[in-house]
Amino acid sequence: MPLVSVVMPVYNGEDYLAEAIDSILAQTLTDFELLIVDDGSRDNSAEIIRSYQKRDSRIRFFRHEGNLGQAAAQNTGIAAAEGALLAAMDSDDISLPQRLEKQVAFLQANPEIGLVGVRQRFVDKDLNPLTSYKLPRSHAIIVLNLFIGASLHGPTIMIRREFLTEVGGFRPEARRCQDMELFLRLLQKTQIRFANLPDELYIYRLHDSQKSYFAKDSFQVSKDADCVAHRDNALEYLWSEPPEPAVSDRFFRLRAGQKLNWAERRAAKQDILRLIKSILKHNWVKPNDSRLLYDAMNRRLEQVSPRLWQQFCHWRRHHFGPPASQLDSA
């Protein structure tokens, strides 16, 4: 029985598939199986997979006759997986050699954590670097940022198998932002705890044929209707009523890092305060995380505030230093 099952969905991925497979086969942790699910590709993806399967017995190949969608392909791999830990992997990206080893070591050392992601580097189709940014490491800030900021990168996660089994895997009807939908559903139905490693262990490739979650060349979050709907459904669960369209729009703008005017900032603060109280009430985070959440709220609001307010906050930090609770990295 392998320790880790790596699940890689593929759809017309012949251009970058070999690099993705090679990056998993080159991992320093070797106790894994690689389950590749061809979701009805019309190019040479199946032939590439078969050629690798002949060379390495850890590769298992599955094929859908038609294109059922990424979530369905992931579920096919999950259903066949034998590992206690499941790792995601996209067919056009690259995992750096120590990715699996470091994620396994972290989960073994932290049994209270159910899912761990890693930092990723964004590159163009030729692997030229574009950008990289930090992700929150604590569960509480990750949960908050599922609504207002950067939280988890779906292709980088490793999760304990029992959590995916408990919620039934991905939802095939979630054609976009299925990772976010899964994370929010895990919070609703399990006692899972999230984490991110600070190490940059995943290379995320942006190219023309990709349906990217990010707006092209801007690294701003795309306003996809499905993504907004997933967050709205989670808010309705937390608040026992659907959010007003204006609230939904403010959460999107916070997540995308768009500037707010003074009135919008005041309204956004009330939105986030209500969100924090709700996730505390539903035990999505621990009660002693409340101060951490309020500090994160203030930092996020400062980032999207008018320039004059940002200048004042900078002056205040320069003269008085940050609050003690901000000295420890979230």
Sequence and secondary structure as in RCSB ss.txt:
>XXXX:A:sequence
MPLVSVVMPVYNGEDYLAEAIDSILAQTLTDFELLIVDDGSRDNSAEIIRSYQKRDSRIRFFRHEGNLGQAAAQN
TGIAAAEGALLAAMDSDDISLPQRLEKQVAFLQANPEIGLVGVRQRFVDKDLNPLTSYKLPRSHAIIVLNLFIGA
SLHGPTIMIRREFLTEVGGFRPEARRCQDMELFLRLLQKTQIRFANLPDELYIYRLHDSQKSYFAKDSFQVSKDA
DCVAHRDNALEYLWSEPPEPAVSDRFFRLRAGQKLNWAERRAAKQDILRLIKSILKHNWVKPNDSRLLYDAMNRR
LEQVSPRLWQQFCHWRRHHFGPPASQLDSA
>XXXX:A:secstr
  SEEEEEEESS TTTHHHHHHHHHT S   EEEEEEEES SSSHHHHHHHHHHH TTEEEEEESS   HHHHHH
HHHHH   SEEEE  TT EE TTHHHHHHHHHHH TT  EEEEEEEEE TT  EEEE     SHHHHHHHHHHS 
   GGG EEEHHHHHHHTS  TT  SSHHHHHHHHHHHHS   EEEEEEEEEEEE  TTS  SB TTT  B   H
HHHHHHHHHHHHHHSS   HHHHHHHHHHHHT    HHHHHHHHHHHHHHHHHHHHTTSS GGGHHHHHHHHHHH
HHHTS HHHHHHHHHHHHHH   GGGTS  
